[in-house]
Amino acid sequence: MDGMHDLGGVQGFGPVEREAAEPVFHADWERRAFRVNLAVLIALNPGGGGFRHSIERMDPAHYLTSTYYEHWLTGVTTLAVEAGVVTQQELEQRAGGGFPLSRPDRGTAPPSAPPKTEPRFAVGDRVRVREWHPLGHTRAPRYVQGRRGVVDRFDGAYNLPDAEAHGGTKVTDPTYSVRFAAHELWGDGAAPGETVNVDLWERYLEEDR
């Protein structure tokens, strides 16, 4: 989906800050949020796509002003409320104040198709990433949609997250590592000769004609 979470290639956010010897948890509440995350995911089994989409649905202002583990906490509590495990009112009572959740899911699973395991494309094939703007979950980053690249590697067949995220039938689809020239993605701001590899499902790709 198009959302604030899809920050690849977006300008104006400055460099990625790297903390030397960064701890796994900066505060005890992050450790507890991690435990809550595990418990909810084991209990509800939403799949990786469903969990990621619960975070993608966060209000943009909340997403940009919250930390990594708060994203996780917002996502799994949203899933718990939607599953009827707990209510937002109960969460607010325990928190002693407001407890923001992600927005409702407006996405739908893509049309079902037979599972695929054999790749359509071979290493060296030129491909183009389909350009579309679904309301639901997709693992095709916005900055590569519509761009042309070359298949570098076939990585096997895995569940398509676009279907898994919205309760669709789990269906396998071949996956590839696709190499893009940096100039194809970033234009004149790219350094000559640099490339970017992105892992993509076959249903995101078409022949580059």
C-alpha positions as CSV (number, residue, x, y, z in Angstrom):
1,M,0.0,0.0,0.0
2,D,1.0,3.6,-0.4
3,G,1.8,4.8,3.1
4,M,4.2,6.7,5.3
5,H,5.9,3.4,6.2
6,D,7.3,3.1,2.6
7,L,10.2,5.5,3.1
8,G,12.6,4.1,0.6
9,G,13.8,6.9,-1.7
10,V,11.9,9.6,0.2
11,Q,14.0,12.8,0.6
12,G,14.0,15.1,3.6
13,F,14.5,12.7,6.5
14,G,18.3,13.0,6.7
15,P,20.9,10.2,7.1
16,V,20.2,7.0,8.9
17,E,21.6,7.4,12.4
18,R,23.7,4.5,13.6
19,E,24.3,4.0,17.3
20,A,27.6,2.3,18.1
21,A,27.1,-0.9,20.3
22,E,23.4,-0.3,20.2
23,P,21.5,-2.5,22.8
24,V,18.6,-4.7,21.8
25,F,16.4,-2.8,24.2
26,H,16.9,0.8,25.3
27,A,14.2,0.5,28.1
28,D,12.4,-2.2,30.0
29,W,9.1,-1.4,28.3
30,E,10.6,-2.4,24.9
31,R,11.5,-5.8,26.3
32,R,7.9,-6.2,27.5
33,A,6.6,-5.0,24.1
34,F,8.7,-7.7,22.5
35,R,7.1,-10.4,24.7
36,V,3.6,-9.1,24.0
37,N,4.4,-9.2,20.3
38,L,5.5,-12.9,20.5
39,A,2.4,-13.8,22.5
40,V,-0.1,-12.2,20.1
41,L,1.6,-13.5,17.0
42,I,1.6,-17.0,18.4
43,A,-2.0,-16.8,19.5
44,L,-3.5,-15.1,16.4
45,N,-1.0,-16.3,13.7
46,P,-1.7,-13.4,11.3
47,G,1.4,-14.2,9.2
48,G,4.2,-11.9,8.4
49,G,2.1,-10.0,5.9
50,G,-0.8,-9.4,8.4
51,F,1.6,-8.2,11.1
52,R,3.4,-5.8,8.8
53,H,0.1,-4.4,7.5
54,S,-1.1,-3.7,11.0
55,I,1.9,-1.4,11.3
56,E,1.5,0.1,7.8
57,R,-2.0,1.2,8.8
58,M,-0.8,3.4,11.6
59,D,-1.7,7.1,11.4
60,P,1.2,8.8,9.5
61,A,1.8,11.3,12.3
62,H,1.9,8.5,14.9
63,Y,4.2,6.4,12.8
64,L,6.8,9.1,12.3
65,T,6.8,10.2,15.9
66,S,7.0,6.7,17.5
67,T,9.9,4.3,17.9
68,Y,10.5,0.8,16.5
69,Y,9.0,-1.1,19.4
70,E,6.0,1.2,19.6
71,H,5.3,0.3,16.0
72,W,5.3,-3.3,17.0
73,L,3.1,-2.7,20.1
74,T,0.6,-0.7,18.0
75,G,0.4,-3.3,15.4
76,V,-0.1,-6.4,17.6
77,T,-2.6,-4.6,19.9
78,T,-4.6,-3.5,16.8
79,L,-4.7,-7.2,15.7
80,A,-5.8,-8.2,19.2
81,V,-8.6,-5.7,19.2
82,E,-9.7,-6.7,15.7
83,A,-9.8,-10.3,16.8
84,G,-11.9,-9.6,19.8
85,V,-9.3,-10.5,22.4
86,V,-9.4,-7.1,24.1
87,T,-11.1,-3.8,23.6
88,Q,-9.5,-0.4,23.1
89,Q,-11.3,0.8,26.2
90,E,-9.7,-2.0,28.2
91,L,-6.3,-1.0,26.8
92,E,-6.8,2.6,27.7
93,Q,-7.9,1.6,31.3
94,R,-4.6,-0.3,31.7
95,A,-2.5,2.4,30.1
96,G,-4.2,5.2,32.2
97,G,-4.9,7.3,29.1
98,G,-5.2,7.2,25.3
99,F,-4.0,4.1,23.5
100,P,-3.9,4.8,19.7
101,L,-4.5,1.9,17.3
102,S,-3.9,1.5,13.6
103,R,-6.6,2.5,11.1
104,P,-9.1,-0.1,9.8
105,D,-7.9,-2.5,7.1
106,R,-9.2,-1.5,3.7
107,G,-7.2,-4.1,1.7
108,T,-8.4,-7.2,0.0
109,A,-6.5,-10.3,-1.1
110,P,-5.6,-10.4,-4.7
111,P,-7.4,-12.8,-7.0
112,S,-6.5,-16.4,-6.3
113,A,-4.2,-18.2,-8.6
114,P,-2.6,-21.7,-8.7
115,P,0.6,-21.9,-6.6
116,K,3.8,-21.6,-8.6
117,T,7.3,-23.0,-7.8
118,E,9.0,-23.0,-11.1
119,P,10.5,-19.6,-12.1
120,R,9.3,-17.8,-15.2
121,F,12.4,-15.7,-15.4
122,A,16.0,-16.7,-15.6
123,V,19.2,-15.1,-14.3
124,G,20.1,-12.3,-16.7
125,D,16.5,-11.6,-17.9
126,R,15.4,-8.0,-18.0
127,V,12.2,-7.2,-16.1
128,R,10.0,-4.3,-15.2
129,V,8.3,-4.0,-11.8
130,R,4.5,-3.6,-12.2
131,E,3.3,-0.2,-11.1
132,W,0.1,-0.2,-9.0
133,H,-1.2,1.3,-5.8
134,P,-3.1,-1.3,-3.7
135,L,-5.0,-0.3,-0.5
136,G,-3.7,-3.5,1.1
137,H,-0.3,-5.0,1.8
138,T,2.5,-5.5,-0.7
139,R,6.2,-6.1,-0.5
140,A,7.0,-4.3,-3.7
141,P,8.6,-1.0,-2.5
142,R,7.2,2.1,-4.0
143,Y,10.6,3.3,-5.3
144,V,11.0,0.3,-7.6
145,Q,7.5,0.2,-9.0
146,G,7.6,0.9,-12.7
147,R,11.4,0.6,-12.8
148,R,13.5,-1.8,-15.0
149,G,16.1,-4.2,-13.7
150,V,17.9,-7.5,-14.3
151,V,17.3,-10.8,-12.5
152,D,20.4,-11.6,-10.5
153,R,19.2,-14.7,-8.6
154,F,16.3,-17.1,-8.2
155,D,15.7,-17.6,-4.5
156,G,12.9,-20.2,-4.4
157,A,9.1,-20.0,-4.0
158,Y,7.5,-18.6,-0.9
159,N,4.0,-17.5,0.3
160,L,2.8,-14.3,-1.4
161,P,2.4,-11.8,1.4
162,D,-0.2,-9.8,-0.4
163,A,-2.7,-12.6,-0.1
164,E,-1.6,-13.8,3.4
165,A,-2.1,-10.3,4.8
166,H,-5.8,-10.2,4.0
167,G,-6.9,-13.7,4.8
168,G,-6.5,-15.1,1.3
169,T,-5.5,-18.6,0.5
170,K,-1.7,-19.0,1.0
171,V,-0.1,-19.4,-2.4
172,T,3.5,-19.8,-3.3
173,D,5.2,-17.7,-5.9
174,P,8.8,-17.6,-7.1
175,T,11.1,-14.9,-5.7
176,Y,14.1,-13.2,-7.2
177,S,16.9,-10.8,-6.4
178,V,16.6,-8.1,-9.0
179,R,19.4,-5.7,-9.7
180,F,18.6,-2.1,-10.5
181,A,21.0,0.6,-11.7
182,A,21.0,3.4,-9.2
183,H,20.4,5.8,-12.0
184,E,17.2,4.0,-12.9
185,L,15.9,4.5,-9.3
186,W,17.3,7.9,-8.3
187,G,18.0,9.7,-11.6
188,D,20.9,12.2,-11.8
189,G,21.5,12.0,-8.1
190,A,22.9,8.5,-8.3
191,A,26.6,7.8,-8.4
192,P,27.8,6.2,-11.7
193,G,28.1,2.4,-11.7
194,E,26.2,1.9,-8.4
195,T,23.4,-0.8,-8.2
196,V,20.7,-1.8,-5.8
197,N,19.3,-5.3,-5.4
198,V,15.7,-5.8,-4.2
199,D,14.0,-9.1,-3.4
200,L,10.7,-9.4,-5.3
201,W,7.9,-11.9,-5.9
202,E,7.3,-13.0,-9.5
203,R,3.8,-11.5,-9.5
204,Y,5.3,-8.1,-9.2
205,L,7.3,-8.5,-12.4
206,E,6.7,-8.4,-16.1
207,E,9.0,-8.7,-19.1
208,D,10.9,-5.6,-20.0
209,R,9.8,-5.0,-23.6
